[in-house]
Amino acid sequence: MGILKKIADFIAKASMPTYKFENNKLFFKLSNDQYYEYELNDYDIKTRHDSYINEAYTLSTNDIFMEYIKCDQNVQWKGQALSIYEGFIKEKLNINELDTLEKKEIDNYIFKLYNVDNSFVLHMIYIYSPVLNIMILDTKGDLYKNLLLKLDSKYEYKYSTYNRGDVNFNISIVKENSIRSYFGL
């Protein structure tokens, strides 16, 4: 029976989602199979539709903007999804320079901190799997710092003195896909 229990534990561990949204909270899977919870107070959520997408939405608060994209398994991005999304936000938010100050990769997470037009910093958390892409933009950095610390206890945030920006993220790459072809068959 020992081998069956190990197989069952492996399957259960592998099937735990990296991210979930329940009861006004964002949950992020940590390396120890626990979840980090981030509570949302006042948020707006919009369902997004595209023929290549199984499920998509944007979620926004005063400090957080997230685009959740679950593609059909036959769909491919027309390049690396994070790079495409960086170009997309530069264009849609009229950003001239989006310089990377910090980049950390842990499991299925990529954390990036940008200097935007030498004016303020913008935090991004990118979560990926073969059919799932989640881009989270964090203007204040609270989610970014706390989740990164939960995943890497040795992490040291060095950007507290940088300016924070307030950005209106009324954008969606899924909404624009039919015109721009960011992903498809």
C-alpha positions in Angstrom: 0.0 0.0 0.0 2.9 2.4 0.5 3.6 2.8 -3.2 -0.1 3.5 -3.9 -0.2 6.2 -1.2 3.0 7.8 -2.7 1.4 7.8 -6.2 -1.9 9.3 -4.8 0.1 12.0 -2.9 2.0 12.9 -6.1 -1.1 13.2 -8.1 -2.8 15.3 -5.5 0.2 17.6 -5.2 0.5 17.9 -9.0 -3.2 18.8 -9.3 -3.1 21.7 -6.8 -3.6 24.9 -8.8 -0.9 27.5 -8.7 -3.5 30.2 -8.4 -7.2 30.4 -7.4 -9.7 33.1 -6.7 -12.3 32.4 -4.0 -14.4 34.3 -1.5 -12.8 37.7 -2.4 -9.3 36.3 -2.0 -6.5 35.5 -4.3 -4.7 32.3 -3.4 -1.1 31.5 -4.6 0.5 28.1 -4.2 3.7 28.1 -2.3 6.6 25.6 -2.6 5.4 23.7 0.5 1.9 23.1 -1.0 0.4 25.7 1.2 -1.3 28.8 -0.1 -0.6 32.5 0.4 -3.9 34.4 0.7 -4.3 38.0 -0.5 -7.6 39.6 0.4 -9.4 41.9 -2.0 -11.7 44.6 -0.6 -13.2 46.5 -3.4 -12.7 45.0 -6.9 -14.1 45.0 -10.4 -14.1 41.9 -12.5 -14.9 41.6 -16.2 -15.2 38.4 -18.2 -13.3 38.5 -21.5 -14.2 36.5 -24.6 -12.2 35.2 -27.5 -12.7 32.1 -29.7 -9.3 30.7 -28.6 -9.9 31.1 -24.9 -11.6 28.7 -22.5 -11.8 31.3 -19.7 -10.6 34.8 -19.3 -11.2 37.8 -17.0 -9.6 41.0 -15.8 -9.7 41.9 -12.2 -8.9 45.4 -10.8 -8.6 47.2 -7.5 -6.9 50.5 -6.6 -3.5 48.8 -6.5 -3.9 45.5 -8.4 -4.7 44.7 -12.0 -4.8 41.1 -13.2 -5.5 39.4 -16.5 -6.3 35.7 -16.2 -6.1 33.8 -19.5 -6.9 30.1 -19.8 -6.3 29.1 -23.5 -7.6 26.1 -25.3 -5.0 23.4 -25.3 -4.3 23.8 -29.1 -3.7 27.5 -28.8 -0.2 29.0 -28.9 1.0 32.5 -28.2 2.7 34.2 -31.2 5.8 34.5 -29.1 6.7 34.4 -25.4 3.6 35.5 -23.5 5.4 37.7 -20.9 7.3 39.6 -23.6 4.1 40.1 -25.7 2.3 41.4 -22.6 5.1 43.8 -21.8 4.9 45.2 -25.3 1.1 45.4 -24.9 1.2 47.4 -21.7 3.8 49.7 -23.1 1.6 50.5 -26.1 -1.7 50.7 -24.3 -0.4 52.8 -21.4 1.8 55.0 -23.6 5.0 54.0 -21.8 8.3 55.0 -23.5 10.7 53.1 -21.3 9.9 50.0 -19.3 13.3 49.1 -17.7 13.6 45.9 -15.6 15.1 46.7 -12.2 14.6 43.2 -10.8 13.7 39.7 -12.1 13.2 36.6 -10.0 12.0 33.2 -11.3 10.6 30.6 -8.8 8.7 27.6 -9.9 5.8 28.8 -12.2 6.2 32.4 -11.1 8.2 35.2 -12.7 8.5 38.4 -10.6 9.6 41.6 -12.4 10.0 45.1 -11.2 10.1 47.9 -13.7 11.1 51.5 -13.8 8.5 53.2 -15.9 9.7 56.2 -17.8 12.1 57.1 -14.9 9.0 58.2 -13.0 7.8 55.3 -10.8 8.1 51.5 -10.3 5.6 48.9 -11.4 5.6 45.4 -10.0 4.6 42.4 -12.1 3.9 38.8 -11.2 3.6 36.4 -14.1 2.2 32.9 -13.4 2.2 30.3 -16.2 1.4 26.8 -17.1 0.9 25.1 -20.5 -2.6 26.6 -20.9 -2.7 29.3 -18.2 -1.2 32.8 -18.2 -1.8 35.2 -15.4 -0.4 38.7 -15.4 -0.6 40.7 -12.2 0.4 44.4 -12.1 0.9 45.7 -8.6 1.3 49.5 -8.3 2.0 49.6 -4.5 4.1 46.4 -4.4 2.5 44.8 -1.3 1.3 41.6 -3.1 4.6 41.4 -5.0 6.8 41.7 -1.9 4.8 39.5 0.4 4.3 36.6 -2.1 8.0 36.8 -3.1 9.0 36.6 0.6 6.8 33.6 1.1 8.4 31.8 -1.9 12.0 33.0 -1.0 12.6 33.8 2.7 16.0 35.3 1.8 14.5 37.9 -0.6 15.3 41.5 0.3 13.1 44.3 -1.2 15.4 47.2 -2.1 12.9 49.6 -3.7 11.0 51.2 -0.9 12.2 54.7 -1.7 11.1 54.6 -5.3 7.9 56.4 -6.4 4.7 54.5 -6.8 2.4 55.2 -9.7 -1.4 55.2 -10.0 -2.4 53.8 -13.3 -5.8 53.2 -14.8 -5.5 49.7 -16.2 -8.6 49.6 -18.4 -6.9 47.2 -20.9 -7.2 43.5 -21.9 -5.0 41.6 -24.3 -7.8 39.0 -24.8 -10.2 41.8 -25.9 -7.6 43.0 -28.4 -6.6 39.5 -29.7 -9.2 39.5 -32.6 -7.6 42.6 -34.0 -3.9 42.0 -33.1 -3.6 38.2 -33.1 -1.5 37.8 -30.0 -2.4 34.0 -29.8 -4.2 31.5 -32.0 -4.0 28.0 -33.6 
